[in-house]
Amino acid sequence: MEWQQFEYFQTLAQMEHVTHAAEALSISQSALSRSIARFEEEIGVPLFDRQGRSIRLNQYGHIFLKRVNRILKELNEGKKEIQDMLDPDRGQVALGFLHTLSTNYIPDLIASFRNLYPKIDFRLGQGPSHTLVEQLESGELDLCLMAPMKFKSPIIWKQLWKEELFAIVPKGHKYAARGMVTLKEMADEPFIHLKAGYSLRMMVEKIFKDAGLAPRILFEGEEADTVAGLVAAGLGISILPDLKGIDQSKIAKIPIQNSKFYRTIGIAWMEGRYLSPATGKFKQFVLEHFRDIARE
């Protein structure tokens, strides 16, 4: 059974006239008749009642036409969806990113990109690094903005930017007015961490471990703005990048003494995997955007 036979049947069922249907399909009447006969043979019942030159859908034909209409509708919508995706100025980008990028980087990037390509849509996913990698490998995501890790081939990761990490304390905290704070001082305070498995959590743990220290973890959160909110409520302190997209009226951002700690963010994709024109445009936009910032 071929897809073309479904189209032939649908056209003939709608017109109930062999000559007119053959003309509409740009085939001969005999070719249409042979195709419909084979089609009915495969279905197992006649779909039309024939009386001389007259042809009418029978009860089986009416039932089957409903199914065929659905099948062809799905097929045509699928074709259109693929065509839209392949149109450079349309389509969809499946983008994954770390939770801590959701407050300002991601909204700003997408808004800037959509000023240029307003018809391109996004399907967004956020999570810890290991989840993003799994979704990238499975094809659920096209691109990921994330910190570096031990990626396995064929994942490609390219650095975009670096950002300093700061001590974050409540506005009324004893360290809030300080110009600097040490890791030792921070280790003596109740600490609010991101949950295990998050790249920023692993980075902060390494910072303390390299200094021979361990924070006293009081709470763990899944979102950077949740961590900042718990800090603002006076429940502890934390280490975070400068999250411009959150309310900072109740927290203080303090440099950490003796060293500047940075985290690096890059863009990852699967080498050799087809990227739609829309995804390719966004990838190039991101690379050029941060390349231009680095030159400033």
Secondary structure as the mmCIF struct_conf table of DSSP 4:
data_model
#
loop_
_struct_conf.conf_type_id
_struct_conf.id
_struct_conf.beg_label_comp_id
_struct_conf.beg_label_asym_id
_struct_conf.beg_label_seq_id
_struct_conf.end_label_comp_id
_struct_conf.end_label_asym_id
_struct_conf.end_label_seq_id
HELX_RH_AL_P HELX_RH_AL_P1 TRP A 3 MET A 15
HELX_RH_AL_P HELX_RH_AL_P2 VAL A 18 LEU A 25
TURN_TY1_P TURN_TY1_P1 SER A 26 SER A 26
BEND BEND1 ILE A 27 ILE A 27
HELX_RH_AL_P HELX_RH_AL_P3 GLN A 29 ILE A 43
TURN_TY1_P TURN_TY1_P2 GLY A 44 GLY A 44
BEND BEND2 VAL A 45 VAL A 45
STRN STRN1 PHE A 48 GLN A 51
TURN_TY1_P TURN_TY1_P3 GLY A 52 ARG A 53
STRN STRN2 SER A 54 LEU A 57
HELX_RH_AL_P HELX_RH_AL_P4 GLN A 59 LEU A 86
BEND BEND3 ASP A 87 ASP A 87
TURN_TY1_P TURN_TY1_P4 PRO A 88 ASP A 89
BEND BEND4 ARG A 90 ARG A 90
STRN STRN3 GLN A 92 PHE A 97
HELX_RH_3T_P HELX_RH_3T_P1 HIS A 99 LEU A 101
TURN_TY1_P TURN_TY1_P5 SER A 102 ASN A 104
HELX_RH_AL_P HELX_RH_AL_P5 TYR A 105 LEU A 116
TURN_TY1_P TURN_TY1_P6 PRO A 118 LYS A 119
STRN STRN4 ASP A 121 GLN A 126
HELX_RH_AL_P HELX_RH_AL_P6 SER A 129 SER A 138
TURN_TY1_P TURN_TY1_P7 GLY A 139 GLY A 139
BEND BEND5 GLU A 140 GLU A 140
BEND BEND6 ASP A 142 ASP A 142
STRN STRN5 LEU A 143 MET A 146
HELX_LH_PP_P HELX_LH_PP_P1 PHE A 151 LYS A 152
TURN_TY1_P TURN_TY1_P8 SER A 153 PRO A 154
STRN STRN6 ILE A 155 PRO A 170
TURN_TY1_P TURN_TY1_P9 LYS A 171 GLY A 172
BEND BEND7 HIS A 173 HIS A 173
TURN_TY1_P TURN_TY1_P10 LYS A 174 ALA A 177
BEND BEND8 GLY A 179 GLY A 179
STRN STRN7 VAL A 181 VAL A 181
HELX_RH_AL_P HELX_RH_AL_P7 LEU A 183 ALA A 187
TURN_TY1_P TURN_TY1_P11 ASP A 188 ASP A 188
BEND BEND9 GLU A 189 GLU A 189
STRN STRN8 PRO A 190 LEU A 194
HELX_LH_PP_P HELX_LH_PP_P2 LYS A 195 LYS A 195
TURN_TY1_P TURN_TY1_P12 ALA A 196 GLY A 197
HELX_RH_AL_P HELX_RH_AL_P8 SER A 199 ASP A 210
TURN_TY1_P TURN_TY1_P13 ALA A 211 GLY A 212
STRN STRN9 ARG A 216 GLY A 221
BEND BEND10 GLU A 222 GLU A 223
HELX_RH_AL_P HELX_RH_AL_P9 ALA A 224 ALA A 232
TURN_TY1_P TURN_TY1_P14 ALA A 233 GLY A 234
BEND BEND11 LEU A 235 LEU A 235
STRN STRN10 ILE A 237 ILE A 237
STRN STRN11 SER A 238 PRO A 241
TURN_TY1_P TURN_TY1_P15 LYS A 244 GLY A 245
BEND BEND12 ILE A 246 ILE A 246
TURN_TY1_P TURN_TY1_P16 SER A 249 LYS A 250
STRN STRN12 ILE A 251 ILE A 254
HELX_LH_PP_P HELX_LH_PP_P3 PRO A 255 PRO A 255
STRN STRN13 ILE A 256 ILE A 256
TURN_TY1_P TURN_TY1_P17 GLN A 257 ASN A 258
BEND BEND13 SER A 259 SER A 259
STRN STRN14 TYR A 262 MET A 270
TURN_TY1_P TURN_TY1_P18 GLU A 271 GLY A 272
BEND BEND14 ARG A 273 ARG A 273
HELX_RH_AL_P HELX_RH_AL_P10 PRO A 277 ARG A 295
#
